[in-house]
Amino acid sequence: MQPKDRQALLSAIEQYEAEARRLAGRVSENQRHFLKVALEKGKELAPTGRMAGPRI
């Protein structure tokens, strides 16, 4: 890949990332708490059986 092409690719990636962040909006405090607990507890609190839903 030529340096010029690489710069164009990196620029496009930066633009897509910025647009994705803008469209995603902000993470609410409730979502942040949910993710924090999920990281701390892991699969320990994952639902099992019917509550887990179908396996695909």
All heavy atoms as atom14 arrays in JSON, in Angstrom:
{
  "sequence": "MQPKDRQALLSAIEQYEAEARRLAGRVSENQRHFLKVALEKGKELAPTGRMAGPRI",
  "atom14_mask": [
    [1, 1, 1, 1, 1, 1, 1, 1, 0, 0, 0, 0, 0, 0],
    [1, 1, 1, 1, 1, 1, 1, 1, 1, 0, 0, 0, 0, 0],
    [1, 1, 1, 1, 1, 1, 1, 0, 0, 0, 0, 0, 0, 0],
    [1, 1, 1, 1, 1, 1, 1, 1, 1, 0, 0, 0, 0, 0],
    [1, 1, 1, 1, 1, 1, 1, 1, 0, 0, 0, 0, 0, 0],
    [1, 1, 1, 1, 1, 1, 1, 1, 1, 1, 1, 0, 0, 0],
    [1, 1, 1, 1, 1, 1, 1, 1, 1, 0, 0, 0, 0, 0],
    [1, 1, 1, 1, 1, 0, 0, 0, 0, 0, 0, 0, 0, 0],
    [1, 1, 1, 1, 1, 1, 1, 1, 0, 0, 0, 0, 0, 0],
    [1, 1, 1, 1, 1, 1, 1, 1, 0, 0, 0, 0, 0, 0],
    [1, 1, 1, 1, 1, 1, 0, 0, 0, 0, 0, 0, 0, 0],
    [1, 1, 1, 1, 1, 0, 0, 0, 0, 0, 0, 0, 0, 0],
    [1, 1, 1, 1, 1, 1, 1, 1, 0, 0, 0, 0, 0, 0],
    [1, 1, 1, 1, 1, 1, 1, 1, 1, 0, 0, 0, 0, 0],
    [1, 1, 1, 1, 1, 1, 1, 1, 1, 0, 0, 0, 0, 0],
    [1, 1, 1, 1, 1, 1, 1, 1, 1, 1, 1, 1, 0, 0],
    [1, 1, 1, 1, 1, 1, 1, 1, 1, 0, 0, 0, 0, 0],
    [1, 1, 1, 1, 1, 0, 0, 0, 0, 0, 0, 0, 0, 0],
    [1, 1, 1, 1, 1, 1, 1, 1, 1, 0, 0, 0, 0, 0],
    [1, 1, 1, 1, 1, 0, 0, 0, 0, 0, 0, 0, 0, 0],
    [1, 1, 1, 1, 1, 1, 1, 1, 1, 1, 1, 0, 0, 0],
    [1, 1, 1, 1, 1, 1, 1, 1, 1, 1, 1, 0, 0, 0],
    [1, 1, 1, 1, 1, 1, 1, 1, 0, 0, 0, 0, 0, 0],
    [1, 1, 1, 1, 1, 0, 0, 0, 0, 0, 0, 0, 0, 0],
    [1, 1, 1, 1, 0, 0, 0, 0, 0, 0, 0, 0, 0, 0],
    [1, 1, 1, 1, 1, 1, 1, 1, 1, 1, 1, 0, 0, 0],
    [1, 1, 1, 1, 1, 1, 1, 0, 0, 0, 0, 0, 0, 0],
    [1, 1, 1, 1, 1, 1, 0, 0, 0, 0, 0, 0, 0, 0],
    [1, 1, 1, 1, 1, 1, 1, 1, 1, 0, 0, 0, 0, 0],
    [1, 1, 1, 1, 1, 1, 1, 1, 0, 0, 0, 0, 0, 0],
    [1, 1, 1, 1, 1, 1, 1, 1, 1, 0, 0, 0, 0, 0],
    [1, 1, 1, 1, 1, 1, 1, 1, 1, 1, 1, 0, 0, 0],
    [1, 1, 1, 1, 1, 1, 1, 1, 1, 1, 0, 0, 0, 0],
    [1, 1, 1, 1, 1, 1, 1, 1, 1, 1, 1, 0, 0, 0],
    [1, 1, 1, 1, 1, 1, 1, 1, 0, 0, 0, 0, 0, 0],
    [1, 1, 1, 1, 1, 1, 1, 1, 1, 0, 0, 0, 0, 0],
    [1, 1, 1, 1, 1, 1, 1, 0, 0, 0, 0, 0, 0, 0],
    [1, 1, 1, 1, 1, 0, 0, 0, 0, 0, 0, 0, 0, 0],
    [1, 1, 1, 1, 1, 1, 1, 1, 0, 0, 0, 0, 0, 0],
    [1, 1, 1, 1, 1, 1, 1, 1, 1, 0, 0, 0, 0, 0],
    [1, 1, 1, 1, 1, 1, 1, 1, 1, 0, 0, 0, 0, 0],
    [1, 1, 1, 1, 0, 0, 0, 0, 0, 0, 0, 0, 0, 0],
    [1, 1, 1, 1, 1, 1, 1, 1, 1, 0, 0, 0, 0, 0],
    [1, 1, 1, 1, 1, 1, 1, 1, 1, 0, 0, 0, 0, 0],
    [1, 1, 1, 1, 1, 1, 1, 1, 0, 0, 0, 0, 0, 0],
    [1, 1, 1, 1, 1, 0, 0, 0, 0, 0, 0, 0, 0, 0],
    [1, 1, 1, 1, 1, 1, 1, 0, 0, 0, 0, 0, 0, 0],
    [1, 1, 1, 1, 1, 1, 1, 0, 0, 0, 0, 0, 0, 0],
    [1, 1, 1, 1, 0, 0, 0, 0, 0, 0, 0, 0, 0, 0],
    [1, 1, 1, 1, 1, 1, 1, 1, 1, 1, 1, 0, 0, 0],
    [1, 1, 1, 1, 1, 1, 1, 1, 0, 0, 0, 0, 0, 0],
    [1, 1, 1, 1, 1, 0, 0, 0, 0, 0, 0, 0, 0, 0],
    [1, 1, 1, 1, 0, 0, 0, 0, 0, 0, 0, 0, 0, 0],
    [1, 1, 1, 1, 1, 1, 1, 0, 0, 0, 0, 0, 0, 0],
    [1, 1, 1, 1, 1, 1, 1, 1, 1, 1, 1, 0, 0, 0],
    [1, 1, 1, 1, 1, 1, 1, 1, 0, 0, 0, 0, 0, 0]
  ],
  "atom14_positions": [
    [[0.86, -1.17, 0.0], [0.0, 0.0, 0.0], [0.9, 1.24, 0.0], [1.83, 1.35, 0.79], [-0.9, -0.02, 1.23], [-1.89, 1.11, 1.27], [-3.02, 1.05, 2.67], [-4.17, -0.16, 2.12], [0.0, 0.0, 0.0], [0.0, 0.0, 0.0], [0.0, 0.0, 0.0], [0.0, 0.0, 0.0], [0.0, 0.0, 0.0], [0.0, 0.0, 0.0]],
    [[0.6, 2.14, -0.87], [1.37, 3.37, -0.99], [1.08, 4.3, 0.19], [-0.02, 4.26, 0.75], [1.01, 4.1, -2.3], [1.3, 3.3, -3.55], [2.78, 3.12, -3.77], [3.57, 3.98, -3.42], [3.16, 1.98, -4.32], [0.0, 0.0, 0.0], [0.0, 0.0, 0.0], [0.0, 0.0, 0.0], [0.0, 0.0, 0.0], [0.0, 0.0, 0.0]],
    [[2.06, 5.1, 0.6], [1.83, 6.02, 1.72], [0.62, 6.94, 1.51], [-0.12, 7.23, 2.45], [3.13, 6.83, 1.79], [4.16, 5.95, 1.16], [3.43, 5.16, 0.11], [0.0, 0.0, 0.0], [0.0, 0.0, 0.0], [0.0, 0.0, 0.0], [0.0, 0.0, 0.0], [0.0, 0.0, 0.0], [0.0, 0.0, 0.0], [0.0, 0.0, 0.0]],
    [[0.44, 7.38, 0.27], [-0.7, 8.26, -0.02], [-2.02, 7.52, 0.21], [-2.96, 8.06, 0.8], [-0.6, 8.73, -1.47], [-1.64, 9.74, -1.86], [-1.41, 10.2, -3.28], [-2.44, 11.2, -3.72], [-2.26, 11.62, -5.1], [0.0, 0.0, 0.0], [0.0, 0.0, 0.0], [0.0, 0.0, 0.0], [0.0, 0.0, 0.0], [0.0, 0.0, 0.0]],
    [[-2.09, 6.25, -0.26], [-3.29, 5.45, -0.07], [-3.53, 5.16, 1.41], [-4.66, 5.14, 1.88], [-3.18, 4.12, -0.83], [-3.14, 4.32, -2.34], [-3.61, 5.37, -2.81], [-2.61, 3.42, -3.03], [0.0, 0.0, 0.0], [0.0, 0.0, 0.0], [0.0, 0.0, 0.0], [0.0, 0.0, 0.0], [0.0, 0.0, 0.0], [0.0, 0.0, 0.0]],
    [[-2.43, 4.91, 2.12], [-2.55, 4.6, 3.55], [-3.1, 5.8, 4.32], [-3.96, 5.65, 5.18], [-1.18, 4.2, 4.1], [-1.22, 3.82, 5.56], [0.07, 3.13, 5.97], [0.19, 2.95, 7.39], [-0.45, 2.03, 8.1], [-1.25, 1.2, 7.49], [-0.29, 1.94, 9.4], [0.0, 0.0, 0.0], [0.0, 0.0, 0.0], [0.0, 0.0, 0.0]],
    [[-2.63, 6.99, 3.97], [-3.13, 8.21, 4.63], [-4.61, 8.4, 4.36], [-5.37, 8.76, 5.24], [-2.35, 9.44, 4.17], [-0.98, 9.55, 4.8], [-1.08, 9.76, 6.29], [-1.32, 8.83, 7.05], [-0.9, 10.98, 6.71], [0.0, 0.0, 0.0], [0.0, 0.0, 0.0], [0.0, 0.0, 0.0], [0.0, 0.0, 0.0], [0.0, 0.0, 0.0]],
    [[-5.04, 8.13, 3.12], [-6.45, 8.27, 2.78], [-7.29, 7.26, 3.56], [-8.37, 7.59, 4.05], [-6.65, 8.07, 1.28], [0.0, 0.0, 0.0], [0.0, 0.0, 0.0], [0.0, 0.0, 0.0], [0.0, 0.0, 0.0], [0.0, 0.0, 0.0], [0.0, 0.0, 0.0], [0.0, 0.0, 0.0], [0.0, 0.0, 0.0], [0.0, 0.0, 0.0]],
    [[-6.78, 6.04, 3.69], [-7.48, 5.0, 4.44], [-7.59, 5.38, 5.92], [-8.66, 5.26, 6.52], [-6.77, 3.66, 4.29], [-7.37, 2.48, 5.04], [-8.77, 2.18, 4.53], [-6.48, 1.27, 4.92], [0.0, 0.0, 0.0], [0.0, 0.0, 0.0], [0.0, 0.0, 0.0], [0.0, 0.0, 0.0], [0.0, 0.0, 0.0], [0.0, 0.0, 0.0]],
    [[-6.5, 5.84, 6.5], [-6.52, 6.23, 7.91], [-7.46, 7.41, 8.14], [-8.17, 7.45, 9.15], [-5.11, 6.58, 8.38], [-4.14, 5.4, 8.47], [-2.75, 5.9, 8.83], [-4.62, 4.37, 9.46], [0.0, 0.0, 0.0], [0.0, 0.0, 0.0], [0.0, 0.0, 0.0], [0.0, 0.0, 0.0], [0.0, 0.0, 0.0], [0.0, 0.0, 0.0]],
    [[-7.5, 8.32, 7.21], [-8.4, 9.46, 7.32], [-9.86, 9.0, 7.27], [-10.69, 9.47, 8.04], [-8.13, 10.45, 6.19], [-9.04, 11.51, 6.23], [0.0, 0.0, 0.0], [0.0, 0.0, 0.0], [0.0, 0.0, 0.0], [0.0, 0.0, 0.0], [0.0, 0.0, 0.0], [0.0, 0.0, 0.0], [0.0, 0.0, 0.0], [0.0, 0.0, 0.0]],
    [[-10.16, 8.07, 6.37], [-11.52, 7.55, 6.26], [-11.92, 6.81, 7.54], [-13.05, 6.95, 8.01], [-11.64, 6.62, 5.05], [0.0, 0.0, 0.0], [0.0, 0.0, 0.0], [0.0, 0.0, 0.0], [0.0, 0.0, 0.0], [0.0, 0.0, 0.0], [0.0, 0.0, 0.0], [0.0, 0.0, 0.0], [0.0, 0.0, 0.0], [0.0, 0.0, 0.0]],
    [[-10.99, 6.05, 8.09], [-11.27, 5.32, 9.33], [-11.58, 6.29, 10.46], [-12.52, 6.1, 11.23], [-10.08, 4.4, 9.7], [-10.0, 3.24, 8.71], [-10.2, 3.89, 11.12], [-8.75, 2.4, 8.85], [0.0, 0.0, 0.0], [0.0, 0.0, 0.0], [0.0, 0.0, 0.0], [0.0, 0.0, 0.0], [0.0, 0.0, 0.0], [0.0, 0.0, 0.0]],
    [[-10.81, 7.36, 10.56], [-11.04, 8.36, 11.6], [-12.41, 9.02, 11.43], [-13.12, 9.25, 12.42], [-9.95, 9.42, 11.56], [-8.61, 8.94, 12.07], [-7.52, 10.0, 11.95], [-7.82, 11.14, 11.52], [-6.38, 9.67, 12.27], [0.0, 0.0, 0.0], [0.0, 0.0, 0.0], [0.0, 0.0, 0.0], [0.0, 0.0, 0.0], [0.0, 0.0, 0.0]],
    [[-12.78, 9.3, 10.21], [-14.09, 9.92, 9.95], [-15.23, 8.98, 10.32], [-16.22, 9.4, 10.94], [-14.2, 10.34, 8.49], [-13.32, 11.5, 8.13], [-13.35, 11.81, 6.64], [-13.98, 11.1, 5.86], [-12.64, 12.86, 6.25], [0.0, 0.0, 0.0], [0.0, 0.0, 0.0], [0.0, 0.0, 0.0], [0.0, 0.0, 0.0], [0.0, 0.0, 0.0]],
    [[-15.1, 7.7, 9.95], [-16.14, 6.73, 10.28], [-16.26, 6.56, 11.79], [-17.35, 6.44, 12.34], [-15.85, 5.38, 9.63], [-16.04, 5.38, 8.13], [-15.11, 4.76, 7.31], [-17.13, 5.99, 7.52], [-15.26, 4.75, 5.93], [-17.28, 5.99, 6.15], [-16.35, 5.36, 5.36], [-16.51, 5.36, 4.01], [0.0, 0.0, 0.0], [0.0, 0.0, 0.0]],
    [[-15.12, 6.53, 12.47], [-15.14, 6.37, 13.92], [-15.81, 7.57, 14.58], [-16.62, 7.42, 15.49], [-13.72, 6.2, 14.46], [-13.69, 5.96, 15.94], [-12.29, 5.75, 16.47], [-11.36, 5.5, 15.69], [-12.12, 5.84, 17.7], [0.0, 0.0, 0.0], [0.0, 0.0, 0.0], [0.0, 0.0, 0.0], [0.0, 0.0, 0.0], [0.0, 0.0, 0.0]],
    [[-15.48, 8.77, 14.12], [-16.08, 9.98, 14.68], [-17.6, 9.99, 14.44], [-18.37, 10.34, 15.34], [-15.44, 11.21, 14.05], [0.0, 0.0, 0.0], [0.0, 0.0, 0.0], [0.0, 0.0, 0.0], [0.0, 0.0, 0.0], [0.0, 0.0, 0.0], [0.0, 0.0, 0.0], [0.0, 0.0, 0.0], [0.0, 0.0, 0.0], [0.0, 0.0, 0.0]],
    [[-18.02, 9.58, 13.26], [-19.45, 9.54, 12.96], [-20.16, 8.49, 13.83], [-21.25, 8.73, 14.34], [-19.68, 9.22, 11.48], [-21.14, 9.21, 11.1], [-21.37, 8.91, 9.63], [-20.4, 8.61, 8.91], [-22.54, 8.95, 9.22], [0.0, 0.0, 0.0], [0.0, 0.0, 0.0], [0.0, 0.0, 0.0], [0.0, 0.0, 0.0], [0.0, 0.0, 0.0]],
    [[-19.52, 7.33, 14.02], [-20.12, 6.29, 14.84], [-20.29, 6.76, 16.28], [-21.33, 6.52, 16.9], [-19.26, 5.03, 14.8], [0.0, 0.0, 0.0], [0.0, 0.0, 0.0], [0.0, 0.0, 0.0], [0.0, 0.0, 0.0], [0.0, 0.0, 0.0], [0.0, 0.0, 0.0], [0.0, 0.0, 0.0], [0.0, 0.0, 0.0], [0.0, 0.0, 0.0]],
    [[-19.28, 7.44, 16.8], [-19.37, 7.95, 18.17], [-20.47, 9.0, 18.28], [-21.2, 9.04, 19.27], [-18.04, 8.53, 18.61], [-16.99, 7.48, 18.86], [-15.71, 8.12, 19.38], [-14.64, 7.17, 19.47], [-14.44, 6.36, 20.51], [-15.26, 6.42, 21.53], [-13.44, 5.52, 20.52], [0.0, 0.0, 0.0], [0.0, 0.0, 0.0], [0.0, 0.0, 0.0]],
    [[-20.59, 9.85, 17.26], [-21.61, 10.89, 17.28], [-23.01, 10.27, 17.22], [-23.92, 10.67, 17.96], [-21.42, 11.82, 16.09], [-22.41, 12.97, 16.03], [-22.17, 13.87, 14.83], [-22.16, 13.17, 13.56], [-23.27, 12.81, 12.89], [-24.45, 13.1, 13.37], [-23.18, 12.2, 11.74], [0.0, 0.0, 0.0], [0.0, 0.0, 0.0], [0.0, 0.0, 0.0]],
    [[-23.2, 9.26, 16.38], [-24.51, 8.64, 16.23], [-24.88, 7.76, 17.42], [-26.06, 7.57, 17.7], [-24.56, 7.81, 14.94], [-24.49, 8.61, 13.64], [-24.41, 7.67, 12.45], [-25.69, 9.53, 13.52], [0.0, 0.0, 0.0], [0.0, 0.0, 0.0], [0.0, 0.0, 0.0], [0.0, 0.0, 0.0], [0.0, 0.0, 0.0], [0.0, 0.0, 0.0]],
    [[-23.88, 7.22, 18.09], [-24.15, 6.32, 19.22], [-24.72, 7.07, 20.41], [-25.45, 6.5, 21.21], [-22.87, 5.59, 19.62], [0.0, 0.0, 0.0], [0.0, 0.0, 0.0], [0.0, 0.0, 0.0], [0.0, 0.0, 0.0], [0.0, 0.0, 0.0], [0.0, 0.0, 0.0], [0.0, 0.0, 0.0], [0.0, 0.0, 0.0], [0.0, 0.0, 0.0]],
    [[-24.42, 8.32, 20.52], [-24.92, 9.09, 21.65], [-24.11, 8.8, 22.91], [-23.06, 8.17, 22.87], [0.0, 0.0, 0.0], [0.0, 0.0, 0.0], [0.0, 0.0, 0.0], [0.0, 0.0, 0.0], [0.0, 0.0, 0.0], [0.0, 0.0, 0.0], [0.0, 0.0, 0.0], [0.0, 0.0, 0.0], [0.0, 0.0, 0.0], [0.0, 0.0, 0.0]],
    [[-24.65, 9.24, 24.01], [-23.95, 9.07, 25.28], [-24.42, 7.81, 25.98], [-25.54, 7.37, 25.82], [-24.21, 10.29, 26.16], [-23.7, 11.58, 25.53], [-23.89, 12.71, 26.45], [-23.15, 12.42, 27.68], [-22.78, 13.32, 28.54], [-23.08, 14.56, 28.35], [-22.13, 12.98, 29.63], [0.0, 0.0, 0.0], [0.0, 0.0, 0.0], [0.0, 0.0, 0.0]],
    [[-23.55, 7.27, 26.8], [-23.89, 6.11, 27.62], [-24.51, 6.63, 28.91], [-23.92, 7.46, 29.6], [-22.62, 5.27, 27.92], [-22.95, 4.11, 28.83], [-21.98, 4.79, 26.64], [0.0, 0.0, 0.0], [0.0, 0.0, 0.0], [0.0, 0.0, 0.0], [0.0, 0.0, 0.0], [0.0, 0.0, 0.0], [0.0, 0.0, 0.0], [0.0, 0.0, 0.0]],
    [[-25.71, 6.12, 29.21], [-26.39, 6.58, 30.43], [-25.71, 5.99, 31.66], [-24.97, 5.01, 31.58], [-27.87, 6.18, 30.4], [-27.99, 4.79, 30.58], [0.0, 0.0, 0.0], [0.0, 0.0, 0.0], [0.0, 0.0, 0.0], [0.0, 0.0, 0.0], [0.0, 0.0, 0.0], [0.0, 0.0, 0.0], [0.0, 0.0, 0.0], [0.0, 0.0, 0.0]],
    [[-25.99, 6.57, 32.8], [-25.42, 6.07, 34.06], [-25.89, 4.65, 34.34], [-25.13, 3.82, 34.83], [-25.79, 7.0, 35.21], [-25.03, 6.72, 36.48], [-23.52, 6.84, 36.32], [-23.06, 7.73, 35.57], [-22.8, 6.05, 36.95], [0.0, 0.0, 0.0], [0.0, 0.0, 0.0], [0.0, 0.0, 0.0], [0.0, 0.0, 0.0], [0.0, 0.0, 0.0]],
    [[-27.13, 4.35, 33.99], [-27.67, 3.0, 34.19], [-26.93, 1.99, 33.31], [-26.58, 0.9, 33.76], [-29.16, 2.99, 33.87], [-29.84, 1.73, 34.32], [-29.41, 1.12, 35.29], [-30.9, 1.35, 33.64], [0.0, 0.0, 0.0], [0.0, 0.0, 0.0], [0.0, 0.0, 0.0], [0.0, 0.0, 0.0], [0.0, 0.0, 0.0], [0.0, 0.0, 0.0]],
    [[-26.66, 2.35, 32.05], [-25.91, 1.46, 31.16], [-24.49, 1.25, 31.67], [-23.96, 0.14, 31.64], [-25.87, 2.04, 29.75], [-27.2, 2.02, 29.04], [-27.17, 2.83, 27.76], [-26.51, 3.87, 27.69], [-27.87, 2.36, 26.75], [0.0, 0.0, 0.0], [0.0, 0.0, 0.0], [0.0, 0.0, 0.0], [0.0, 0.0, 0.0], [0.0, 0.0, 0.0]],
    [[-23.89, 2.32, 32.15], [-22.53, 2.24, 32.68], [-22.48, 1.3, 33.89], [-21.59, 0.47, 34.01], [-22.03, 3.63, 33.06], [-20.56, 3.71, 33.38], [-20.11, 5.12, 33.72], [-20.65, 6.16, 32.87], [-20.17, 6.49, 31.67], [-19.17, 5.84, 31.18], [-20.72, 7.46, 30.97], [0.0, 0.0, 0.0], [0.0, 0.0, 0.0], [0.0, 0.0, 0.0]],
    [[-23.48, 1.41, 34.78], [-23.54, 0.55, 35.95], [-23.73, -0.92, 35.53], [-23.09, -1.82, 36.07], [-24.68, 0.99, 36.87], [-24.87, 0.1, 38.06], [-23.97, 0.04, 39.09], [-25.85, -0.79, 38.35], [-24.38, -0.84, 39.98], [-25.53, -1.36, 39.55], [0.0, 0.0, 0.0], [0.0, 0.0, 0.0], [0.0, 0.0, 0.0], [0.0, 0.0, 0.0]],
    [[-24.61, -1.15, 34.57], [-24.86, -2.5, 34.08], [-23.58, -3.13, 33.54], [-23.26, -4.29, 33.85], [-25.94, -2.44, 32.98], [-26.35, -3.77, 32.46], [-27.29, -4.53, 33.13], [-25.8, -4.27, 31.29], [-27.67, -5.77, 32.65], [-26.17, -5.51, 30.81], [-27.12, -6.26, 31.49], [0.0, 0.0, 0.0], [0.0, 0.0, 0.0], [0.0, 0.0, 0.0]],
    [[-22.83, -2.39, 32.75], [-21.58, -2.9, 32.19], [-20.53, -3.13, 33.27], [-19.78, -4.11, 33.23], [-21.04, -1.95, 31.12], [-21.89, -1.85, 29.86], [-21.37, -0.74, 28.96], [-21.94, -3.17, 29.13], [0.0, 0.0, 0.0], [0.0, 0.0, 0.0], [0.0, 0.0, 0.0], [0.0, 0.0, 0.0], [0.0, 0.0, 0.0], [0.0, 0.0, 0.0]],
    [[-20.49, -2.25, 34.26], [-19.54, -2.4, 35.35], [-19.8, -3.68, 36.13], [-18.88, -4.45, 36.41], [-19.62, -1.18, 36.28], [-18.68, -1.24, 37.45], [-18.87, -0.02, 38.35], [-18.04, -0.16, 39.6], [-18.33, 0.88, 40.56], [0.0, 0.0, 0.0], [0.0, 0.0, 0.0], [0.0, 0.0, 0.0], [0.0, 0.0, 0.0], [0.0, 0.0, 0.0]],
    [[-21.07, -3.94, 36.45], [-21.42, -5.16, 37.17], [-21.13, -6.38, 36.32], [-20.63, -7.39, 36.81], [-22.91, -5.13, 37.62], [-23.35, -6.47, 38.16], [-23.12, -4.03, 38.64], [0.0, 0.0, 0.0], [0.0, 0.0, 0.0], [0.0, 0.0, 0.0], [0.0, 0.0, 0.0], [0.0, 0.0, 0.0], [0.0, 0.0, 0.0], [0.0, 0.0, 0.0]],
    [[-21.42, -6.29, 35.03], [-21.16, -7.42, 34.13], [-19.67, -7.75, 34.1], [-19.29, -8.93, 34.1], [-21.66, -7.09, 32.73], [0.0, 0.0, 0.0], [0.0, 0.0, 0.0], [0.0, 0.0, 0.0], [0.0, 0.0, 0.0], [0.0, 0.0, 0.0], [0.0, 0.0, 0.0], [0.0, 0.0, 0.0], [0.0, 0.0, 0.0], [0.0, 0.0, 0.0]],
    [[-18.82, -6.74, 34.1], [-17.38, -6.99, 34.1], [-16.92, -7.58, 35.42], [-16.04, -8.44, 35.45], [-16.61, -5.7, 33.82], [-16.64, -5.22, 32.38], [-16.0, -3.84, 32.28], [-15.94, -6.2, 31.47], [0.0, 0.0, 0.0], [0.0, 0.0, 0.0], [0.0, 0.0, 0.0], [0.0, 0.0, 0.0], [0.0, 0.0, 0.0], [0.0, 0.0, 0.0]],
    [[-17.51, -7.13, 36.52], [-17.11, -7.62, 37.83], [-17.58, -9.05, 38.08], [-16.83, -9.88, 38.57], [-17.67, -6.71, 38.93], [-17.01, -5.37, 39.01], [-17.68, -4.46, 40.03], [-18.67, -4.89, 40.68], [-17.24, -3.31, 40.17], [0.0, 0.0, 0.0], [0.0, 0.0, 0.0], [0.0, 0.0, 0.0], [0.0, 0.0, 0.0], [0.0, 0.0, 0.0]],
    [[-18.84, -9.34, 37.76], [-19.43, -10.63, 38.08], [-19.25, -11.67, 36.98], [-19.29, -12.86, 37.25], [-20.92, -10.47, 38.38], [-21.21, -9.53, 39.52], [-20.71, -10.06, 40.82], [-21.08, -9.11, 41.95], [-20.75, -9.6, 43.24], [0.0, 0.0, 0.0], [0.0, 0.0, 0.0], [0.0, 0.0, 0.0], [0.0, 0.0, 0.0], [0.0, 0.0, 0.0]],
    [[-19.12, -11.23, 35.75], [-18.93, -12.15, 34.63], [-20.12, -13.07, 34.42], [-21.27, -12.68, 34.57], [0.0, 0.0, 0.0], [0.0, 0.0, 0.0], [0.0, 0.0, 0.0], [0.0, 0.0, 0.0], [0.0, 0.0, 0.0], [0.0, 0.0, 0.0], [0.0, 0.0, 0.0], [0.0, 0.0, 0.0], [0.0, 0.0, 0.0], [0.0, 0.0, 0.0]],
    [[-19.84, -14.33, 34.09], [-20.89, -15.28, 33.76], [-21.65, -15.75, 34.99], [-22.66, -16.43, 34.88], [-20.29, -16.49, 33.04], [-19.8, -16.17, 31.66], [-19.35, -17.42, 30.95], [-18.98, -17.11, 29.52], [-18.62, -18.33, 28.79], [0.0, 0.0, 0.0], [0.0, 0.0, 0.0], [0.0, 0.0, 0.0], [0.0, 0.0, 0.0], [0.0, 0.0, 0.0]],
    [[-21.18, -15.39, 36.15], [-21.83, -15.81, 37.4], [-23.3, -15.4, 37.45], [-24.14, -16.14, 37.94], [-21.07, -15.2, 38.57], [-21.6, -15.54, 39.94], [-20.8, -14.82, 41.01], [-19.57, -14.72, 40.87], [-21.43, -14.37, 41.97], [0.0, 0.0, 0.0], [0.0, 0.0, 0.0], [0.0, 0.0, 0.0], [0.0, 0.0, 0.0], [0.0, 0.0, 0.0]],
    [[-23.61, -14.22, 36.93], [-24.98, -13.72, 36.97], [-25.73, -13.9, 35.65], [-26.84, -13.41, 35.51], [-24.98, -12.23, 37.34], [-24.51, -11.91, 38.75], [-24.52, -10.41, 38.98], [-25.38, -12.59, 39.79], [0.0, 0.0, 0.0], [0.0, 0.0, 0.0], [0.0, 0.0, 0.0], [0.0, 0.0, 0.0], [0.0, 0.0, 0.0], [0.0, 0.0, 0.0]],
    [[-25.13, -14.59, 34.69], [-25.79, -14.79, 33.41], [-27.0, -15.7, 33.58], [-26.95, -16.67, 34.33], [-24.82, -15.4, 32.41], [0.0, 0.0, 0.0], [0.0, 0.0, 0.0], [0.0, 0.0, 0.0], [0.0, 0.0, 0.0], [0.0, 0.0, 0.0], [0.0, 0.0, 0.0], [0.0, 0.0, 0.0], [0.0, 0.0, 0.0], [0.0, 0.0, 0.0]],
    [[-28.11, -15.38, 32.92], [-29.29, -16.22, 33.04], [-29.05, -17.59, 32.41], [-28.26, -17.73, 31.48], [-30.37, -15.45, 32.28], [-29.64, -14.55, 31.37], [-28.33, -14.24, 32.03], [0.0, 0.0, 0.0], [0.0, 0.0, 0.0], [0.0, 0.0, 0.0], [0.0, 0.0, 0.0], [0.0, 0.0, 0.0], [0.0, 0.0, 0.0], [0.0, 0.0, 0.0]],
    [[-29.74, -18.58, 32.92], [-29.64, -19.92, 32.38], [-31.03, -20.44, 32.08], [-32.03, -19.86, 32.5], [-28.94, -20.88, 33.38], [-29.69, -20.88, 34.59], [-27.53, -20.45, 33.66], [0.0, 0.0, 0.0], [0.0, 0.0, 0.0], [0.0, 0.0, 0.0], [0.0, 0.0, 0.0], [0.0, 0.0, 0.0], [0.0, 0.0, 0.0], [0.0, 0.0, 0.0]],
    [[-31.09, -21.53, 31.35], [-32.38, -22.14, 31.04], [-33.22, -21.28, 30.14], [-32.74, -20.65, 29.2], [0.0, 0.0, 0.0], [0.0, 0.0, 0.0], [0.0, 0.0, 0.0], [0.0, 0.0, 0.0], [0.0, 0.0, 0.0], [0.0, 0.0, 0.0], [0.0, 0.0, 0.0], [0.0, 0.0, 0.0], [0.0, 0.0, 0.0], [0.0, 0.0, 0.0]],
    [[-34.52, -21.22, 30.43], [-35.46, -20.48, 29.58], [-35.18, -18.98, 29.57], [-35.44, -18.29, 28.6], [-36.89, -20.72, 30.05], [-37.36, -22.09, 29.77], [-38.8, -22.23, 30.15], [-39.36, -23.28, 29.33], [-40.63, -23.44, 29.12], [-41.49, -22.62, 29.66], [-41.05, -24.42, 28.36], [0.0, 0.0, 0.0], [0.0, 0.0, 0.0], [0.0, 0.0, 0.0]],
    [[-34.67, -18.45, 30.67], [-34.4, -17.01, 30.75], [-33.26, -16.6, 29.82], [-33.16, -15.45, 29.43], [-34.1, -16.6, 32.18], [-35.3, -16.67, 33.08], [-34.98, -15.92, 34.65], [-34.87, -14.22, 34.2], [0.0, 0.0, 0.0], [0.0, 0.0, 0.0], [0.0, 0.0, 0.0], [0.0, 0.0, 0.0], [0.0, 0.0, 0.0], [0.0, 0.0, 0.0]],
    [[-32.39, -17.53, 29.48], [-31.24, -17.23, 28.63], [-31.65, -17.05, 27.17], [-30.93, -16.46, 26.39], [-30.18, -18.32, 28.74], [0.0, 0.0, 0.0], [0.0, 0.0, 0.0], [0.0, 0.0, 0.0], [0.0, 0.0, 0.0], [0.0, 0.0, 0.0], [0.0, 0.0, 0.0], [0.0, 0.0, 0.0], [0.0, 0.0, 0.0], [0.0, 0.0, 0.0]],
    [[-32.8, -17.58, 26.79], [-33.25, -17.47, 25.41], [-32.68, -18.59, 24.57], [-31.89, -19.42, 25.02], [0.0, 0.0, 0.0], [0.0, 0.0, 0.0], [0.0, 0.0, 0.0], [0.0, 0.0, 0.0], [0.0, 0.0, 0.0], [0.0, 0.0, 0.0], [0.0, 0.0, 0.0], [0.0, 0.0, 0.0], [0.0, 0.0, 0.0], [0.0, 0.0, 0.0]],
    [[-33.06, -18.61, 23.3], [-32.6, -19.69, 22.42], [-31.12, -19.55, 22.09], [-30.6, -18.44, 21.98], [-33.46, -19.51, 21.17], [-33.81, -18.08, 21.15], [-33.93, -17.66, 22.59], [0.0, 0.0, 0.0], [0.0, 0.0, 0.0], [0.0, 0.0, 0.0], [0.0, 0.0, 0.0], [0.0, 0.0, 0.0], [0.0, 0.0, 0.0], [0.0, 0.0, 0.0]],
    [[-30.46, -20.67, 21.94], [-29.06, -20.67, 21.52], [-29.01, -20.73, 20.02], [-29.66, -21.55, 19.4], [-28.32, -21.86, 22.1], [-28.2, -21.79, 23.59], [-27.4, -22.92, 24.1], [-26.06, -22.4, 24.38], [-25.07, -23.14, 24.78], [-25.23, -24.42, 24.93], [-23.91, -22.6, 25.04], [0.0, 0.0, 0.0], [0.0, 0.0, 0.0], [0.0, 0.0, 0.0]],
    [[-28.25, -19.86, 19.45], [-28.15, -19.8, 17.98], [-26.78, -20.25, 17.55], [-25.81, -20.04, 18.13], [-28.45, -18.39, 17.46], [-29.87, -18.03, 17.83], [-28.23, -18.3, 15.99], [-30.25, -16.62, 17.48], [0.0, 0.0, 0.0], [0.0, 0.0, 0.0], [0.0, 0.0, 0.0], [0.0, 0.0, 0.0], [0.0, 0.0, 0.0], [0.0, 0.0, 0.0]]
  ]
}
